[in-house]
């Protein structure tokens, strides 16, 4: 009997998740264990001090539930505070972009409601890797080289993450201690104890905007996912502050196209850009923390509605996506991130944790819906997804890719539904991506008619095949309890692992 399956962007994380399933843990336990490992071995993509979003379909439930583990801006975060430091727009890096870490509290809430193991058990494999070290991949080595200038600005970051070659061993003993402390003491110490004091002190020394009071006040939010029909399936996404509405907006417009119009190539590239251009301005105009302003749903889900507007978004977004299922019927779609690669570039001294730069998504325009305000969640790129067929869970899928997630995710959905591809084929198939400026469209070199597209217009940019900018997508199809098909993106260092 197979106990479950998990797909992640790093082989070590997938192996740990599968072992948790073999040891009797469920899909939620396995996903969090794998997530913690990724916070160790994929520091360019994520961190314990990042944010987390998840959709969980509990065994036997009629529908899934969502968790939004997004941290808020600090109580000192005002437009005037950032402008007084010499910025005309939100900086991309540094202390002013740091927001409250949402991940650890989200781990606790997920385990409390759905898990079968405690924090200590699920975090120990990650703590061991941080303590004993791991061989870095070529992807991480490339990222360390490209981020050398950013990481070199801070002693703690540079000492922990210097330029390294693939195969070299990287250790993070401070992070091992942090993971051990969380495992023994629970999430409270991270937000209200010694760990919180270390984070708050690191921020205060750099004249940041997040305080100890902000950390102590943090809570995740349980939500009902929002849905649309695509062909014969129901697609589930998270509501604001995530860009889930933008993903659903693209899906309902793709649903208007015939199957032959979805075949990869020049014609589809033009259609995807048209649809993206109709949906992203809606996101930029309306989506923010719903505690501050509610986004109207109708314009997003009306295929005839087309918006206009400039980019209003950031180029970047480095993230990890995990999907898992178990023999009991539990399914989880989980995405977690430090925002851009290596986040703010700041490691809180004594913790081994990179602080996220999620605050870069705020606007300094006073009339913008997503303007910077104290204790506010910014428009959030992280969007895990699920789909049901005939009222039963059918697919778990998602991808990293920052602003581009709705585009990349929708192409995976088309591959699964319209072309009936196996998960491994669906996530490996060449993709395209309209860039943040709304002008350039990146095309993988092995995409059909890629060379023709590049010759036809300077707006098309050829990229290497299997380039990470096209996302690390993973997917699982469930054919009933303990019957799954799964695939991990070959653009990542990951794998899909079954647990017999």
FITORMAR-207271 format. One record per residue: residue in one letter; x, y, z of N, C-alpha, C in turn. Coordinates in steps of 0.1 Angstrom, whole numbers, plus 5000, padded with zeros to 4 digits. Example, Ala and Ser with C-alpha at 12.3 -4.5 7.8 and 13.67 -1.06 7.14 Angstrom:
a513249435078512349555078513249675078/s512849785071513749895071512950005079/
***
This chain:
x500849885000500050005000500950125000/x500650224991501350354991500750445001/x501650505010501150595021500850735016/x501550775005501350905000502350944990/x502251074985503151124975503351274978/x504551314974504951464976505851504965/x505651624960506551684950507051814955/x508351844954508951964958510052004948/x510652124949511652164940513052124944/x513252044955514551994958514451844963/x515351764958515251624960515351594975/x516151664983516251634997514951665004/x514251765000512951795006511951695003/x511951644991510951544987511251414994/x512551384996512851255003512451265018/x512651385024512151395038510651385039/x509951455030508551445030508051305029/x508651225019508251085017508551005030/x509651035036509950955049508950985060/x508551105061507451145071506251065068/x505851055055504650975052504850825055/x506050775052506350635056506350605071/x506650715078506750695093505350725099/x504350745091502950755097502450895097/x503250995093502651125092501751145080/x500951245080500051265069500551375059/x499751405050500251495039500651635045/x499951685055500251815060501551805068/x501751705076503051685083504151675073/x504051605062505051585052505351715045/x504351795042504551915035505352015043/x505052025056505752115065507152075067/x507351945069508751895070509551925058/x508951905046509651945033509852095032/x508952175036509052315036510152365045/x510352305057511452345065512752305059/x512852195053514052155046514452255035/x513452295027513652395017514152525023/x513752565035514252685041515652675044/x516252555045517652535047518352525034/x517952435025518752405013518452495001/x517352575001517052664990516952804995/x517952865001517852995007517653104997/x517953084985517653184974516153194971/x515453084975514053084972513053104984/x513553074996512653085007513453095020/x512753115031513353135044512253105055/x512753065067511853055078511153185081/x511853295078511353435080510553485068/x509953395060509153435049507653425052/x506853415042505353395043504953265037/x503753225040503253095036501753095033/x501353035022499953025019499652875016/x498452825019498152685017496652675015/x496352565007494952515006495052365010/x494152335019494152195024492752135021/x492652015015491451945014491451825024/x490851845035490951735045490151605040/x490651495045490051365041488551375045/x487651335035486251325037485551455037/x486251575036485551705035484951725022/x483851805022483151845009483951945001/x484752025007485552125000486752165008/x487752225002488952265008488852395017/x489852415025489952535033491352605030/x491452735031492652805028493252865040/x494552885040495252955051496153065045/x495953185050496753295045497753325057/x498953295055500053325065500953435060/x500253545058500953665053501253765065/x502553805066502853895076502554045072/x502254125082501954265080503154355080/x502954475075503954575077503954615091/x505054685095505254725109504354845113/x504254865126503454975131504155115127/x505355115124506055235120506055255105/x505355165097505455175083504455275077/x504955385073504155495067504855535054/x504055595045504655655033505655755037/x505355845047506255945051507555895056/x507455785064508655725070509655675059/x509155615048509955575037510455685029/x509655785026510055905018511155985026/x511055985039511956065047513356005046/x513455875042514755815041515255825027/x514655905018515155935005514655854994/x513455784996512955694985511655754979/x511655754966510455804959509455694956/x509955564956509155444956509655344965/x508855244968509355144978510655074972/x511655074981512855004977512654854974/x513554794967513354654964514054564975/x515054624981515754544991515954625004/x516554565014516954635026515854635036/x516154705047515354695060513954745058/x513754845049512454905048511454815041/x511954705035511054615028510654495037/x511254485049510954375058509554385064/x508854275063507554265070507554145080/x506554135088506554025098506553895091/x507353795096507453665090506153585093/x505453525083504253455085504353305086/x505553255082505653105080505453025093/x506153065103506152975115504852965122/x504153075122502753075128501852985119/x502052995106501252915097501552765099/x502852735100503152595104502352545116/x502352625126501652585139500152565136/x499552665129498052655127497752525118/x498552505108498252385100498452255108/x499452245116499652125124498552105134/x498252215141497252215151495852165146/x495552205134494252165128494252035121/x495352005114495351895104496451795107/x497451835114498651745115498451625125/x499351535124499351415133500651415141/x501651495137502851495144503051635150/x503951645159504251775165505351855157/x505551975161506552065154507952005155/x508251945166509651895168509951785158/x508951695156509151585147509351625132/x508551725128508551765114509751855111/x510251925121511352025119512751955121/x512851845127514151785130514951755118/x514351695107515151675095515851795090/x515051905090515652035085516752085094/x516552075107517552115117518852035115/x518751905112519851815110520651865098/x519951895087520651945075521352075077/x520752165085521352295088522552275096/x522452185106523652155115524752085108/x524451975101525451895095525951935081/x525152015074525452065061524951985050/x524952045038524351985026525152035014/x525251955004525951994991525052084983/x525552204980524652294972524552254958/x523452284952523152254938523752364929/x523852334916524252434906523352554906/x522052524908521152644908521452734920/x521652684931522052764943523352834941/x524352764935525652824933525552944923/x524752924913524553034903523853154910/x522953124919522253234926523153304936/x524053234943524953294952525953384945/x526353344933527253434925526553554920/x525253544915524553654910524153754921/x523953704933523553784944524653834953/x525853814949527053844957527053994961/x526654084953526654224956525654254967/x524454194966523454214976523854154989/x524354034989524653965002525954025008/x526754085000527954145004527754275012/x526554335012526254455019526154435034/x525954315038525754275052526654175056/x527454195067528354095072527753955075/x526653955082526053825086525553755073/x525053825063524553755051525753705043/x526853785042528053745034528753625041/x528853625054529553515061528753385059/x527453395059526653275058526553225043/x526453325034526153285020527253355011/x528453315012529453365002529353294989/x529953344978529953274965530553134968/x529853034962530352894964530152814951/x530852704949530652624938529752504941/x529052454930528152344932528952224938/x528352154947528952044954529552074967/x529852204969530452244982529452234993/x529852215005528952195017528652325024/x527452355026526952475033526352435046/x526752495057526152475070525552605076/x524552585084523852705090523552665105/x524552665113524252615127523252705135/x523252835132522252925139520852885135/x520652855122519352815118518952675124/x519852585125519652465132519152485146/x519752575153519352605167517952665167/x517652755158516352815157515252715154/x515452625145514552515142514352425154/x515452395161515252315173514452385184/x514752515185513952595195512452595192/x512152615179510752615175510152485178/x510852375174510352235176510052205191/x510952255200510752225214509752325221/x509752455217508952555224507752595217/x507552555205506352595197506552735191/x505452785185505552905177505553035186/x505153025198505053145207506453215208/x507453135211508753195213509353265200/x508853225189509353285176508753435176/x507553445181506853575180506853655192/x507153595204507053665217508153635226/x509053545222510153515231511553555226/x512553475229513953515226514153535211/x513553445203513653455188513053595183/x511953625189511253745185512153865189/x512753855201513653965205514853985196/x515353865191516553875182516153935168/x514953905163514453955150514254105152/x513554145163513154285165514454365167/x515454315174516654385176517454405163/x517454305154518154315141517454425133/x516154435133515454535126515654675132/x515554685145515754815151517154875149/x518154785149519554835147519754895133/x518854855124518954905110517955005107/x517255055118516155165116515055115108/x514554995110513454935103512154975108/x511054915103509754965105508854855113/x509454735116508754635123509254625137/x508354615147508754615161508354485168/x508754475180508454355188506954345189/x506254455190504754455192504154395179/x504754425167504154375155504354225154/x505454175159505654025159504653955168/x504554015180503653955190502153955185/x501754045177500354055172500053975160/x501053905154500853835142499853715143/x498953695134498053585133497853545118/x497753415115497353375102495853385101/x495353365089493853375087493353255079/x492353185085491653085077490653145068/x490553095056489653155046489053045037/x487853085031487352995021487953025007/x488452935000488952954987487853014978/x488253084967487353134957487453034945/x486353024937486352924927485752974914/x486152904903485552924890485452784883/x484652774873484652654865485552674853/x486352564850487152564838486852424832/x486152434820485752304814484852234824/x485352104827484552024836485052024850/x485952114854486552114867486252244874/x486352244887486252364896487652394901/x488052514899489452554903489352634916/x490152604925490252674938491452764939/x491252884943492352984946492153054959/x493153114964492953194976492453334973/x491653394982491153534980492253634983/x491953764981492853874986493253855000/x494453895004495353974997496153904986/x495953774983496753714973496153754959/x496953724949496553744935495753634929/x495053554938494253444933493153484924/x492553604926491553654917492153674903/x493353724902494053744889494153604882/x494553504889494653364883493253324878/x492253334886490953294882490453384870/x490853514870490453594858491053544845/x492253494846492853444834492153314830/x491853234840491253104837489853114831/x489053204835487753224829487853274815/x488853354812489053404798489653294789/x490553204795490953094787489852994784/x488852994793487752904791486952934779/x487053064774486353104763486953054749/x488153014750488852964738488652814735/x488752784723488552644719489852574721/x489852444721491052364724492152384714/x491752404701492852424691493452554693/x492852654699493452784702494452784713/x494452674721495252664732496552584729/x496752534717497952464713499152564714/x500252524721501352604722501852654709/x502252784708502752834695502452984695/x502653044683502553194682501153244685/x500153164680498753214682498453214697/x498853114704498553104718499253214726/x500553234722501353344728500553474728/x500053504716499253634715498053634723/x497353514724496153504732496453524747/x497553454751497953464765498253614769/x498953684761499253824764498053904764/x497153884755495853954755495053934768/x495053814772494253784785495053834797/x496353824797497053874808496954024809/x496954094797496754244797495354284801/x494354194800493054234805492854214820/x493754124826493554084840494454154850/x495754174846496754224855496354364860/x495954454851495554584856494454584867/x493554484866492554474876493254434890/x494154344889494854314901495554434907/x496254514898497054624903496154734909/x494854744903493954844907493254814920/x492954684923491954644933492554564945/x493554484942493954384953494854444963/x494454424975495354464987494754384999/x495154425011494654365023493154395024/x492354295025490854315025490454385038/x491354385048490954465061491054615058/x491654655047491754795043490854835031/x490654745022489754765010489354635004/x488154625000487654494994487654504979/x488254404973488254404958486954354952/x486454414942485254364936485554244928/x484654144929484954014922484554014908/x483354084905482754074892483654114880/x484454224881485354254869486354144866/x486854074876487753964874487153844867/x485953814871485353684866484353704855/x484353834849483553854837484453854825/x484353744817485253734805485253854796/x484153934796484054044787484754164792/x485154164805485654284811487154294808/x487654394802489054414799489454554806/x490554544814490954664820492154724813/x492554844816493754904811494554964822/x495854974820496655034830498154994828/x499055054835500455024835500754904843/x502054864843502454744850502154744865/x502654844872502354854886502854734894/x503854664890504254534896505754534896/x506254434904507754424906508154304898/x509354314892509954204885510754124896/x510453994897511153914907510153814913/x510553754923509753654930510353514930/x510953484941511653354942510953274954/x510453154951509453094959509652944958/x509052874968508952724966507452684967/x507152584959505852524959505952374962/x504952324970504952184974503452134972/x503352014968502051954968502151814974/x501151764981501251634988499851574990/x499851444990498551374993498951245001/x497951195009498251075017497150975015/x497350855021496450745020495050765026/x494950865035493750885042492750975033/x493351045023492551135015492851275017/x493851315026494251455028495051505016/x494851625012495651685001496051825006/x497251865002497652005005498452064994/x498152184991498852274981499452384989/x500752394990501452484999502552564991/x502552694993503552774987504152874997/x505452894996506152975007507353045001/x507653165007508653245000509253345009/x510453395004511153505010511053625001/x510053624992509853724982510853714971/x511753814969512853804959513953704963/x514853674954515953584958516753644969/x516853564980517553604992516853715000/x515553744996514753835003515353975004/x515354035016515854165019517354175018/x518054055018519454055019520054065033/x519154065043519554085057519253955064/x520353905071520253795080520153855095/x519053815102519053855116520053785124/x520953865130522153805137521753695147/x522553585146522253485156521153385153/x520453415141519353325138519553245125/x520453285116520653225104519553245094/x518553335097517453355089517453475080/x517253465067517053585059515653645061/x515653775063514353835064513753875051/x512453855049511853865036511754015032/x511654045019511454175014510054195008/x509054135014507654135009507154275008/x507654365016507154505016507354585004/x508254524995508554594982507354604974/x506354524976505154524968504154644971/x504354714982503554824986503854944976/x502955034976503055154968503255274977/x504055374973504155504980503255604975/x502355574965501355664960500155664970/x499855784975498855794986497455754981/x497155764968495855724963495855584958/x496855504960496855364955496255274965/x495455174961494755084970495755004978/x496854974973497954904979499054984985/x498655114989499655204995500155155008/x501355185012501955145024501155215036/x500755135046500155175058500555085069/x500455125082500855045093500054915094/x500754805097500054675100499154635089/x499654635077498854605065499554495057/x498754405051499254295043499254355028/x500354345022500454385008499754294998/x499454334986499054244976500154134975/x499654014975500553894977500553804965/x501753774960501853694948501653544950/x501753494963501753354965500353294963/x500153194954498853134951498952984949/x498752904959498552764957497252734950/x497052624944495852594937495452444938/x494152424936493552294935492452294925/x492052174921490852154912490152034916/x488752044914487851924917487151884904/x486851764903485951714892484851634898/x483651664894482451594900482351604915/x482751714920482651734935483751674943/x484751604937485751534944487151594940/x488051594949489351654946490051574935/x490651654925491251594914492651634911/x492951764913494351804910494851904921/x496151884924496851984932497952034924/x498052174923499152224914499452364918/x500652414913501052544916502452564911/x503052684913504352714908504952834914/x506252834915506852964919506853054907/x507253184908507253274897506753414900/x506653444912506253584916505053634909/x505153754903504153814895503553724884/x504453634878504053554867503253434871/x502953404884502353284888500953254881/x500053354879498853324872499053284858/x500053334851500253294837500853154837/x501753124845502452994845501452884850/x500752914861499852824866498752784856/x498252884849497152864839497652774828/x498852784824499352694813499452554818/x499852534831499852394836498452344837/x497452424841496052374841495552334827/x495852414817495552384803496152254799/x497352224803498052104799497351984806/x496852004818496251894825494851864820/x494051974818492651954815492451944800/x492852034792492552034778493351934770/x494651904774495451814767495651684774/x495051664786495051544793496451484796/x497451574798498851534800498951474814/x499951384815500251334828500951454836/x500851454849501451564857502951594853/x503751494852505151514848505251584835/x504451554825504451614812503951754813/x502851774821502151904822503152014827/x503951974837504852074843506152094836/x506451994828507752004820507552074807/x506352074801506052134788506552284787/x507252324776507752454775506652564777/x507052674784506052784787506552914782/x505553014782505853144779505453234791/x505953354792505653444803505753594799/x504753664800504753814798505453874810/x506453954807507254014818506454124825/x507054174836506454264845506154404838/x506954434828506754564821505554554812/x504954434810503754424801504054434786/x505354444783505754454769506454334764/x507554294771508354174767507654044771/x507653954762507253814764508453724763/x508753654774509853554774509353424769/x510153354761509753234754510853134756/x510553014762511652914763512052864749/x513352844747513852814734513252694727/x512752594736512152474730510652484728/x510052604730508652634729508352624714/x507152564710506852564696506852704689/x507452714678507552834670508352944677/x509252904687509953004695510853094686/x511553034677512453114668511653214659/x510453164654509553244646509053364654/x508753344667508253454675509353554677/x510553504680511653604682511953684670/x511853624658512053694646510953794643/x509753764647508553844644508553974651/x509053984663508954104670510054114681/x510554234684511554254694510854234708/x509554234709508954214722509054074727/x509453984718509653844722511053814725/x511353754737512753734742512953584743/x513853524736514253384737515053364750/x514653264757515353224770515753074769/x516753034776517152894776516052804780/x515952684774514952594778515152554793/x514052534800514052494814514652604823/x514452724819515052834827514052854839/x514652884851513952904863512853014863/x513053114854512153224854510753174849/x510653054843509353004839508752914850/x509252924862508652864873509152724876/x508952684889509152544893507752494896/x507052434887505652394889505652244892/x504752204901504552064904503052034904/x502751904903501351874902501151724906/x499951704912499451574916498051554911/x497751444904496351404901495951294910/x494851304916494351194924493251114917/x493450984917492550894911491750814921/x491650874933490950804944491950794956/x491450744967492350724979493450634976/x494650684979495950604977496150574962/x495750654953495950634939496250774933/x497550794929497950924924498950914913/x498951024905500051044895500651184899/x501951194897502651314902503751354893/x504151484893505251524886505951644892/x507251654891508051774896508651834884/x508851964885509352044874510852014871/x511251984859512651964856513452094857/x512752204857513552334859514052354873/x513652274882514052274896515052164899/x515452154912516252044916515451934923/x514151934920513251844928512851714922/x511851654928511451524924510051504930/x509251404924508051364930508351224936/x508051214949508451084957507151024962/x507050894959505950814965506550744977/x505650724987506050665000505350525001/x505950414997505350284998505350235013/
***
